[in-house]
Amino acid sequence: MIGRGVSRLLVAIALVCASTAWTGWVILHTVADPSRSSRIAHEVFDDPEARGQLANDLAS
């Protein structure tokens, strides 16, 4: 009886740790990626159509 409770507790702790690790990885590779803004800006400026639209928006 005690063994089952201990194993459930360990599994619960492991799941919380795994979920926290996964969430941290996802955040660091999406929202908190420091080079993401630079990559997006370069992609926009390399596309002539997008660059033209951006220039029109800034000019008006």
mmCIF file of the N, C-alpha and C atoms, coordinates in Angstrom:
data_MODEL
# 
_entry.id   MODEL 
# 
loop_
_atom_site.group_PDB 
_atom_site.id 
_atom_site.type_symbol 
_atom_site.label_atom_id 
_atom_site.label_alt_id 
_atom_site.label_comp_id 
_atom_site.label_asym_id 
_atom_site.label_entity_id 
_atom_site.label_seq_id 
_atom_site.pdbx_PDB_ins_code 
_atom_site.Cartn_x 
_atom_site.Cartn_y 
_atom_site.Cartn_z 
_atom_site.occupancy 
_atom_site.B_iso_or_equiv 
_atom_site.pdbx_formal_charge 
_atom_site.auth_seq_id 
_atom_site.auth_comp_id 
_atom_site.auth_asym_id 
_atom_site.auth_atom_id 
_atom_site.pdbx_PDB_model_num 
ATOM 1   N N  . MET A 1 1  ? 0.818  -1.182 0.000   1.00 0.00 ? 1  MET A N  1 
ATOM 2   C CA . MET A 1 1  ? 0.000  0.000  0.000   1.00 0.00 ? 1  MET A CA 1 
ATOM 3   C C  . MET A 1 1  ? 0.869  1.257  0.000   1.00 0.00 ? 1  MET A C  1 
ATOM 4   N N  . ILE A 1 2  ? 1.886  1.284  0.846   1.00 0.00 ? 2  ILE A N  1 
ATOM 5   C CA . ILE A 1 2  ? 2.770  2.452  0.904   1.00 0.00 ? 2  ILE A CA 1 
ATOM 6   C C  . ILE A 1 2  ? 3.599  2.546  -0.377  1.00 0.00 ? 2  ILE A C  1 
ATOM 7   N N  . GLY A 1 3  ? 4.009  1.406  -0.903  1.00 0.00 ? 3  GLY A N  1 
ATOM 8   C CA . GLY A 1 3  ? 4.800  1.399  -2.134  1.00 0.00 ? 3  GLY A CA 1 
ATOM 9   C C  . GLY A 1 3  ? 4.045  2.008  -3.301  1.00 0.00 ? 3  GLY A C  1 
ATOM 10  N N  . ARG A 1 4  ? 2.753  1.721  -3.392  1.00 0.00 ? 4  ARG A N  1 
ATOM 11  C CA . ARG A 1 4  ? 1.938  2.282  -4.465  1.00 0.00 ? 4  ARG A CA 1 
ATOM 12  C C  . ARG A 1 4  ? 1.837  3.805  -4.323  1.00 0.00 ? 4  ARG A C  1 
ATOM 13  N N  . GLY A 1 5  ? 1.672  4.286  -3.114  1.00 0.00 ? 5  GLY A N  1 
ATOM 14  C CA . GLY A 1 5  ? 1.590  5.729  -2.876  1.00 0.00 ? 5  GLY A CA 1 
ATOM 15  C C  . GLY A 1 5  ? 2.895  6.431  -3.197  1.00 0.00 ? 5  GLY A C  1 
ATOM 16  N N  . VAL A 1 6  ? 4.006  5.793  -2.816  1.00 0.00 ? 6  VAL A N  1 
ATOM 17  C CA . VAL A 1 6  ? 5.322  6.374  -3.105  1.00 0.00 ? 6  VAL A CA 1 
ATOM 18  C C  . VAL A 1 6  ? 5.558  6.413  -4.610  1.00 0.00 ? 6  VAL A C  1 
ATOM 19  N N  . SER A 1 7  ? 5.196  5.346  -5.303  1.00 0.00 ? 7  SER A N  1 
ATOM 20  C CA . SER A 1 7  ? 5.405  5.323  -6.751  1.00 0.00 ? 7  SER A CA 1 
ATOM 21  C C  . SER A 1 7  ? 4.535  6.373  -7.439  1.00 0.00 ? 7  SER A C  1 
ATOM 22  N N  . ARG A 1 8  ? 3.311  6.559  -6.976  1.00 0.00 ? 8  ARG A N  1 
ATOM 23  C CA . ARG A 1 8  ? 2.455  7.605  -7.551  1.00 0.00 ? 8  ARG A CA 1 
ATOM 24  C C  . ARG A 1 8  ? 3.053  8.986  -7.317  1.00 0.00 ? 8  ARG A C  1 
ATOM 25  N N  . LEU A 1 9  ? 3.587  9.208  -6.132  1.00 0.00 ? 9  LEU A N  1 
ATOM 26  C CA . LEU A 1 9  ? 4.211  10.488 -5.821  1.00 0.00 ? 9  LEU A CA 1 
ATOM 27  C C  . LEU A 1 9  ? 5.429  10.733 -6.710  1.00 0.00 ? 9  LEU A C  1 
ATOM 28  N N  . LEU A 1 10 ? 6.251  9.714  -6.889  1.00 0.00 ? 10 LEU A N  1 
ATOM 29  C CA . LEU A 1 10 ? 7.438  9.863  -7.736  1.00 0.00 ? 10 LEU A CA 1 
ATOM 30  C C  . LEU A 1 10 ? 7.057  10.128 -9.193  1.00 0.00 ? 10 LEU A C  1 
ATOM 31  N N  . VAL A 1 11 ? 6.033  9.442  -9.675  1.00 0.00 ? 11 VAL A N  1 
ATOM 32  C CA . VAL A 1 11 ? 5.580  9.673  -11.050 1.00 0.00 ? 11 VAL A CA 1 
ATOM 33  C C  . VAL A 1 11 ? 5.031  11.092 -11.190 1.00 0.00 ? 11 VAL A C  1 
ATOM 34  N N  . ALA A 1 12 ? 4.286  11.551 -10.209 1.00 0.00 ? 12 ALA A N  1 
ATOM 35  C CA . ALA A 1 12 ? 3.747  12.911 -10.257 1.00 0.00 ? 12 ALA A CA 1 
ATOM 36  C C  . ALA A 1 12 ? 4.868  13.944 -10.265 1.00 0.00 ? 12 ALA A C  1 
ATOM 37  N N  . ILE A 1 13 ? 5.865  13.747 -9.429  1.00 0.00 ? 13 ILE A N  1 
ATOM 38  C CA . ILE A 1 13 ? 7.009  14.667 -9.392  1.00 0.00 ? 13 ILE A CA 1 
ATOM 39  C C  . ILE A 1 13 ? 7.758  14.634 -10.721 1.00 0.00 ? 13 ILE A C  1 
ATOM 40  N N  . ALA A 1 14 ? 7.948  13.445 -11.273 1.00 0.00 ? 14 ALA A N  1 
ATOM 41  C CA . ALA A 1 14 ? 8.641  13.320 -12.559 1.00 0.00 ? 14 ALA A CA 1 
ATOM 42  C C  . ALA A 1 14 ? 7.863  14.015 -13.672 1.00 0.00 ? 14 ALA A C  1 
ATOM 43  N N  . LEU A 1 15 ? 6.545  13.889 -13.670 1.00 0.00 ? 15 LEU A N  1 
ATOM 44  C CA . LEU A 1 15 ? 5.733  14.549 -14.691 1.00 0.00 ? 15 LEU A CA 1 
ATOM 45  C C  . LEU A 1 15 ? 5.791  16.067 -14.568 1.00 0.00 ? 15 LEU A C  1 
ATOM 46  N N  . VAL A 1 16 ? 5.793  16.572 -13.359 1.00 0.00 ? 16 VAL A N  1 
ATOM 47  C CA . VAL A 1 16 ? 5.910  18.021 -13.159 1.00 0.00 ? 16 VAL A CA 1 
ATOM 48  C C  . VAL A 1 16 ? 7.271  18.508 -13.655 1.00 0.00 ? 16 VAL A C  1 
ATOM 49  N N  . CYS A 1 17 ? 8.328  17.775 -13.329 1.00 0.00 ? 17 CYS A N  1 
ATOM 50  C CA . CYS A 1 17 ? 9.676  18.155 -13.786 1.00 0.00 ? 17 CYS A CA 1 
ATOM 51  C C  . CYS A 1 17 ? 9.774  18.103 -15.308 1.00 0.00 ? 17 CYS A C  1 
ATOM 52  N N  . ALA A 1 18 ? 9.238  17.052 -15.912 1.00 0.00 ? 18 ALA A N  1 
ATOM 53  C CA . ALA A 1 18 ? 9.284  16.927 -17.369 1.00 0.00 ? 18 ALA A CA 1 
ATOM 54  C C  . ALA A 1 18 ? 8.478  18.036 -18.041 1.00 0.00 ? 18 ALA A C  1 
ATOM 55  N N  . SER A 1 19 ? 7.322  18.351 -17.491 1.00 0.00 ? 19 SER A N  1 
ATOM 56  C CA . SER A 1 19 ? 6.499  19.421 -18.060 1.00 0.00 ? 19 SER A CA 1 
ATOM 57  C C  . SER A 1 19 ? 7.197  20.770 -17.951 1.00 0.00 ? 19 SER A C  1 
ATOM 58  N N  . THR A 1 20 ? 7.844  21.015 -16.838 1.00 0.00 ? 20 THR A N  1 
ATOM 59  C CA . THR A 1 20 ? 8.586  22.264 -16.653 1.00 0.00 ? 20 THR A CA 1 
ATOM 60  C C  . THR A 1 20 ? 9.752  22.355 -17.632 1.00 0.00 ? 20 THR A C  1 
ATOM 61  N N  . ALA A 1 21 ? 10.465 21.263 -17.805 1.00 0.00 ? 21 ALA A N  1 
ATOM 62  C CA . ALA A 1 21 ? 11.590 21.249 -18.745 1.00 0.00 ? 21 ALA A CA 1 
ATOM 63  C C  . ALA A 1 21 ? 11.109 21.478 -20.171 1.00 0.00 ? 21 ALA A C  1 
ATOM 64  N N  . TRP A 1 22 ? 10.026 20.823 -20.559 1.00 0.00 ? 22 TRP A N  1 
ATOM 65  C CA . TRP A 1 22 ? 9.488  20.983 -21.912 1.00 0.00 ? 22 TRP A CA 1 
ATOM 66  C C  . TRP A 1 22 ? 9.020  22.420 -22.135 1.00 0.00 ? 22 TRP A C  1 
ATOM 67  N N  . THR A 1 23 ? 8.338  22.992 -21.174 1.00 0.00 ? 23 THR A N  1 
ATOM 68  C CA . THR A 1 23 ? 7.873  24.371 -21.291 1.00 0.00 ? 23 THR A CA 1 
ATOM 69  C C  . THR A 1 23 ? 9.045  25.335 -21.424 1.00 0.00 ? 23 THR A C  1 
ATOM 70  N N  . GLY A 1 24 ? 10.080 25.129 -20.637 1.00 0.00 ? 24 GLY A N  1 
ATOM 71  C CA . GLY A 1 24 ? 11.270 25.971 -20.735 1.00 0.00 ? 24 GLY A CA 1 
ATOM 72  C C  . GLY A 1 24 ? 11.935 25.873 -22.088 1.00 0.00 ? 24 GLY A C  1 
ATOM 73  N N  . TRP A 1 25 ? 12.028 24.658 -22.619 1.00 0.00 ? 25 TRP A N  1 
ATOM 74  C CA . TRP A 1 25 ? 12.651 24.463 -23.933 1.00 0.00 ? 25 TRP A CA 1 
ATOM 75  C C  . TRP A 1 25 ? 11.844 25.173 -25.010 1.00 0.00 ? 25 TRP A C  1 
ATOM 76  N N  . VAL A 1 26 ? 10.531 25.021 -24.967 1.00 0.00 ? 26 VAL A N  1 
ATOM 77  C CA . VAL A 1 26 ? 9.672  25.650 -25.970 1.00 0.00 ? 26 VAL A CA 1 
ATOM 78  C C  . VAL A 1 26 ? 9.790  27.170 -25.896 1.00 0.00 ? 26 VAL A C  1 
ATOM 79  N N  . ILE A 1 27 ? 9.782  27.719 -24.698 1.00 0.00 ? 27 ILE A N  1 
ATOM 80  C CA . ILE A 1 27 ? 9.892  29.176 -24.550 1.00 0.00 ? 27 ILE A CA 1 
ATOM 81  C C  . ILE A 1 27 ? 11.233 29.674 -25.070 1.00 0.00 ? 27 ILE A C  1 
ATOM 82  N N  . LEU A 1 28 ? 12.305 28.979 -24.730 1.00 0.00 ? 28 LEU A N  1 
ATOM 83  C CA . LEU A 1 28 ? 13.630 29.422 -25.168 1.00 0.00 ? 28 LEU A CA 1 
ATOM 84  C C  . LEU A 1 28 ? 13.830 29.298 -26.677 1.00 0.00 ? 28 LEU A C  1 
ATOM 85  N N  . HIS A 1 29 ? 13.106 28.418 -27.321 1.00 0.00 ? 29 HIS A N  1 
ATOM 86  C CA . HIS A 1 29 ? 13.272 28.236 -28.757 1.00 0.00 ? 29 HIS A CA 1 
ATOM 87  C C  . HIS A 1 29 ? 12.196 28.934 -29.577 1.00 0.00 ? 29 HIS A C  1 
ATOM 88  N N  . THR A 1 30 ? 11.319 29.684 -28.941 1.00 0.00 ? 30 THR A N  1 
ATOM 89  C CA . THR A 1 30 ? 10.310 30.446 -29.680 1.00 0.00 ? 30 THR A CA 1 
ATOM 90  C C  . THR A 1 30 ? 10.303 31.897 -29.215 1.00 0.00 ? 30 THR A C  1 
ATOM 91  N N  . VAL A 1 31 ? 9.615  32.193 -28.165 1.00 0.00 ? 31 VAL A N  1 
ATOM 92  C CA . VAL A 1 31 ? 9.399  33.571 -27.718 1.00 0.00 ? 31 VAL A CA 1 
ATOM 93  C C  . VAL A 1 31 ? 10.682 34.217 -27.212 1.00 0.00 ? 31 VAL A C  1 
ATOM 94  N N  . ALA A 1 32 ? 11.471 33.500 -26.461 1.00 0.00 ? 32 ALA A N  1 
ATOM 95  C CA . ALA A 1 32 ? 12.646 34.081 -25.818 1.00 0.00 ? 32 ALA A CA 1 
ATOM 96  C C  . ALA A 1 32 ? 13.926 33.920 -26.642 1.00 0.00 ? 32 ALA A C  1 
ATOM 97  N N  . ASP A 1 33 ? 13.800 33.534 -27.904 1.00 0.00 ? 33 ASP A N  1 
ATOM 98  C CA . ASP A 1 33 ? 14.977 33.376 -28.757 1.00 0.00 ? 33 ASP A CA 1 
ATOM 99  C C  . ASP A 1 33 ? 15.496 34.760 -29.139 1.00 0.00 ? 33 ASP A C  1 
ATOM 100 N N  . PRO A 1 34 ? 16.693 35.143 -28.673 1.00 0.00 ? 34 PRO A N  1 
ATOM 101 C CA . PRO A 1 34 ? 17.180 36.508 -28.913 1.00 0.00 ? 34 PRO A CA 1 
ATOM 102 C C  . PRO A 1 34 ? 17.486 36.804 -30.381 1.00 0.00 ? 34 PRO A C  1 
ATOM 103 N N  . SER A 1 35 ? 17.775 35.807 -31.173 1.00 0.00 ? 35 SER A N  1 
ATOM 104 C CA . SER A 1 35 ? 18.115 36.061 -32.576 1.00 0.00 ? 35 SER A CA 1 
ATOM 105 C C  . SER A 1 35 ? 16.897 35.980 -33.492 1.00 0.00 ? 35 SER A C  1 
ATOM 106 N N  . ARG A 1 36 ? 15.736 35.691 -32.939 1.00 0.00 ? 36 ARG A N  1 
ATOM 107 C CA . ARG A 1 36 ? 14.527 35.531 -33.754 1.00 0.00 ? 36 ARG A CA 1 
ATOM 108 C C  . ARG A 1 36 ? 14.155 36.837 -34.457 1.00 0.00 ? 36 ARG A C  1 
ATOM 109 N N  . SER A 1 37 ? 14.195 37.942 -33.759 1.00 0.00 ? 37 SER A N  1 
ATOM 110 C CA . SER A 1 37 ? 13.822 39.230 -34.355 1.00 0.00 ? 37 SER A CA 1 
ATOM 111 C C  . SER A 1 37 ? 14.740 39.581 -35.515 1.00 0.00 ? 37 SER A C  1 
ATOM 112 N N  . SER A 1 38 ? 16.014 39.325 -35.347 1.00 0.00 ? 38 SER A N  1 
ATOM 113 C CA . SER A 1 38 ? 16.975 39.614 -36.410 1.00 0.00 ? 38 SER A CA 1 
ATOM 114 C C  . SER A 1 38 ? 16.712 38.748 -37.640 1.00 0.00 ? 38 SER A C  1 
ATOM 115 N N  . ARG A 1 39 ? 16.435 37.480 -37.424 1.00 0.00 ? 39 ARG A N  1 
ATOM 116 C CA . ARG A 1 39 ? 16.155 36.582 -38.557 1.00 0.00 ? 39 ARG A CA 1 
ATOM 117 C C  . ARG A 1 39 ? 14.895 37.012 -39.303 1.00 0.00 ? 39 ARG A C  1 
ATOM 118 N N  . ILE A 1 40 ? 13.864 37.405 -38.555 1.00 0.00 ? 40 ILE A N  1 
ATOM 119 C CA . ILE A 1 40 ? 12.622 37.846 -39.192 1.00 0.00 ? 40 ILE A CA 1 
ATOM 120 C C  . ILE A 1 40 ? 12.860 39.133 -39.980 1.00 0.00 ? 40 ILE A C  1 
ATOM 121 N N  . ALA A 1 41 ? 13.605 40.068 -39.404 1.00 0.00 ? 41 ALA A N  1 
ATOM 122 C CA . ALA A 1 41 ? 13.889 41.329 -40.098 1.00 0.00 ? 41 ALA A CA 1 
ATOM 123 C C  . ALA A 1 41 ? 14.661 41.076 -41.384 1.00 0.00 ? 41 ALA A C  1 
ATOM 124 N N  . HIS A 1 42 ? 15.639 40.202 -41.346 1.00 0.00 ? 42 HIS A N  1 
ATOM 125 C CA . HIS A 1 42 ? 16.405 39.896 -42.559 1.00 0.00 ? 42 HIS A CA 1 
ATOM 126 C C  . HIS A 1 42 ? 15.524 39.246 -43.615 1.00 0.00 ? 42 HIS A C  1 
ATOM 127 N N  . GLU A 1 43 ? 14.632 38.365 -43.209 1.00 0.00 ? 43 GLU A N  1 
ATOM 128 C CA . GLU A 1 43 ? 13.725 37.735 -44.169 1.00 0.00 ? 43 GLU A CA 1 
ATOM 129 C C  . GLU A 1 43 ? 12.804 38.771 -44.809 1.00 0.00 ? 43 GLU A C  1 
ATOM 130 N N  . VAL A 1 44 ? 12.304 39.706 -44.017 1.00 0.00 ? 44 VAL A N  1 
ATOM 131 C CA . VAL A 1 44 ? 11.416 40.739 -44.559 1.00 0.00 ? 44 VAL A CA 1 
ATOM 132 C C  . VAL A 1 44 ? 12.180 41.645 -45.511 1.00 0.00 ? 44 VAL A C  1 
ATOM 133 N N  . PHE A 1 45 ? 13.368 42.062 -45.135 1.00 0.00 ? 45 PHE A N  1 
ATOM 134 C CA . PHE A 1 45 ? 14.132 42.971 -45.987 1.00 0.00 ? 45 PHE A CA 1 
ATOM 135 C C  . PHE A 1 45 ? 14.671 42.287 -47.239 1.00 0.00 ? 45 PHE A C  1 
ATOM 136 N N  . ASP A 1 46 ? 14.812 40.984 -47.233 1.00 0.00 ? 46 ASP A N  1 
ATOM 137 C CA . ASP A 1 46 ? 15.272 40.266 -48.421 1.00 0.00 ? 46 ASP A CA 1 
ATOM 138 C C  . ASP A 1 46 ? 14.157 40.075 -49.452 1.00 0.00 ? 46 ASP A C  1 
ATOM 139 N N  . ASP A 1 47 ? 12.908 40.210 -49.045 1.00 0.00 ? 47 ASP A N  1 
ATOM 140 C CA . ASP A 1 47 ? 11.766 40.044 -49.948 1.00 0.00 ? 47 ASP A CA 1 
ATOM 141 C C  . ASP A 1 47 ? 11.366 41.414 -50.498 1.00 0.00 ? 47 ASP A C  1 
ATOM 142 N N  . PRO A 1 48 ? 11.518 41.627 -51.818 1.00 0.00 ? 48 PRO A N  1 
ATOM 143 C CA . PRO A 1 48 ? 11.230 42.956 -52.381 1.00 0.00 ? 48 PRO A CA 1 
ATOM 144 C C  . PRO A 1 48 ? 9.781  43.411 -52.157 1.00 0.00 ? 48 PRO A C  1 
ATOM 145 N N  . GLU A 1 49 ? 8.831  42.495 -52.266 1.00 0.00 ? 49 GLU A N  1 
ATOM 146 C CA . GLU A 1 49 ? 7.427  42.873 -52.085 1.00 0.00 ? 49 GLU A CA 1 
ATOM 147 C C  . GLU A 1 49 ? 7.156  43.309 -50.642 1.00 0.00 ? 49 GLU A C  1 
ATOM 148 N N  . ALA A 1 50 ? 7.668  42.557 -49.698 1.00 0.00 ? 50 ALA A N  1 
ATOM 149 C CA . ALA A 1 50 ? 7.480  42.907 -48.289 1.00 0.00 ? 50 ALA A CA 1 
ATOM 150 C C  . ALA A 1 50 ? 8.196  44.209 -47.958 1.00 0.00 ? 50 ALA A C  1 
ATOM 151 N N  . ARG A 1 51 ? 9.375  44.398 -48.537 1.00 0.00 ? 51 ARG A N  1 
ATOM 152 C CA . ARG A 1 51 ? 10.127 45.634 -48.294 1.00 0.00 ? 51 ARG A CA 1 
ATOM 153 C C  . ARG A 1 51 ? 9.352  46.838 -48.835 1.00 0.00 ? 51 ARG A C  1 
ATOM 154 N N  . GLY A 1 52 ? 8.730  46.689 -50.008 1.00 0.00 ? 52 GLY A N  1 
ATOM 155 C CA . GLY A 1 52 ? 7.932  47.769 -50.580 1.00 0.00 ? 52 GLY A CA 1 
ATOM 156 C C  . GLY A 1 52 ? 6.718  48.100 -49.734 1.00 0.00 ? 52 GLY A C  1 
ATOM 157 N N  . GLN A 1 53 ? 6.040  47.072 -49.242 1.00 0.00 ? 53 GLN A N  1 
ATOM 158 C CA . GLN A 1 53 ? 4.882  47.306 -48.377 1.00 0.00 ? 53 GLN A CA 1 
ATOM 159 C C  . GLN A 1 53 ? 5.298  48.012 -47.089 1.00 0.00 ? 53 GLN A C  1 
ATOM 160 N N  . LEU A 1 54 ? 6.416  47.598 -46.542 1.00 0.00 ? 54 LEU A N  1 
ATOM 161 C CA . LEU A 1 54 ? 6.905  48.228 -45.319 1.00 0.00 ? 54 LEU A CA 1 
ATOM 162 C C  . LEU A 1 54 ? 7.265  49.692 -45.573 1.00 0.00 ? 54 LEU A C  1 
ATOM 163 N N  . ALA A 1 55 ? 7.903  49.964 -46.710 1.00 0.00 ? 55 ALA A N  1 
ATOM 164 C CA . ALA A 1 55 ? 8.262  51.344 -47.049 1.00 0.00 ? 55 ALA A CA 1 
ATOM 165 C C  . ALA A 1 55 ? 7.007  52.198 -47.222 1.00 0.00 ? 55 ALA A C  1 
ATOM 166 N N  . ASN A 1 56 ? 5.973  51.645 -47.861 1.00 0.00 ? 56 ASN A N  1 
ATOM 167 C CA . ASN A 1 56 ? 4.717  52.395 -48.026 1.00 0.00 ? 56 ASN A CA 1 
ATOM 168 C C  . ASN A 1 56 ? 4.067  52.687 -46.680 1.00 0.00 ? 56 ASN A C  1 
ATOM 169 N N  . ASP A 1 57 ? 4.074  51.711 -45.789 1.00 0.00 ? 57 ASP A N  1 
ATOM 170 C CA . ASP A 1 57 ? 3.479  51.914 -44.464 1.00 0.00 ? 57 ASP A CA 1 
ATOM 171 C C  . ASP A 1 57 ? 4.231  52.972 -43.670 1.00 0.00 ? 57 ASP A C  1 
ATOM 172 N N  . LEU A 1 58 ? 5.554  52.970 -43.789 1.00 0.00 ? 58 LEU A N  1 
ATOM 173 C CA . LEU A 1 58 ? 6.351  53.947 -43.043 1.00 0.00 ? 58 LEU A CA 1 
ATOM 174 C C  . LEU A 1 58 ? 6.248  55.344 -43.651 1.00 0.00 ? 58 LEU A C  1 
ATOM 175 N N  . ALA A 1 59 ? 6.030  55.424 -44.969 1.00 0.00 ? 59 ALA A N  1 
ATOM 176 C CA . ALA A 1 59 ? 5.952  56.719 -45.640 1.00 0.00 ? 59 ALA A CA 1 
ATOM 177 C C  . ALA A 1 59 ? 4.626  57.426 -45.362 1.00 0.00 ? 59 ALA A C  1 
ATOM 178 N N  . SER A 1 60 ? 3.593  56.673 -45.081 1.00 0.00 ? 60 SER A N  1 
ATOM 179 C CA . SER A 1 60 ? 2.283  57.325 -44.882 1.00 0.00 ? 60 SER A CA 1 
ATOM 180 C C  . SER A 1 60 ? 2.005  57.628 -43.428 1.00 0.00 ? 60 SER A C  1 
# 
